[in-house]
Amino acid sequence: MMKSNMGKRTKIFFLLLVPVFLILTGKVQAEGIHARYLENSGRKTILELTVENPPPSSVIVKQSIPPNTVVESASPAYTKFVASKGVVTWLFKQPQPGIIKIVLNYTTPLPDKGATAVIRCKSPINGELMTFNVQ
């Protein structure tokens, strides 16, 4: 009887740790896609997208940076950049399963909080629109 309760407590403890770990690592996910910043300070941001199988039909990534920040380089090339609003947009049509790294280099360092991202895609399972934020 004592071992049974201890086993249940251990399982519950580990189940409670999983959300805490995800919050601490900064990884955000939705059906078919995960995202996190590998680097988000100074003169560079690296946003990593992990596309699962089945992948969503398309993915829209909007990164917010301070208005009028000068982007020195972007990889892959962005679809749209509104410097006055500080919004950089990418559209990935028919992404393949795997990892996509979005790298932005700036001419001057970003403030302490860095960039943020909003990712939109449709669930590959039910077609429902999903939106999530990455910080």
Buried (B, 14 or more C-beta within 10 A) or exposed (E): EEEEEEEEEEEEEEEEEEEEEBEEEEBBBBBBBBBBBEBBBEEBBBBBBBBBEEBBBEBBBBBBBEEEBEBEEBEEEBEEBEEEEBBBBBEBEEBEEEEBEBBBBBEEEBEEEBBBBBBBBBBBEEEEEBEBEBE
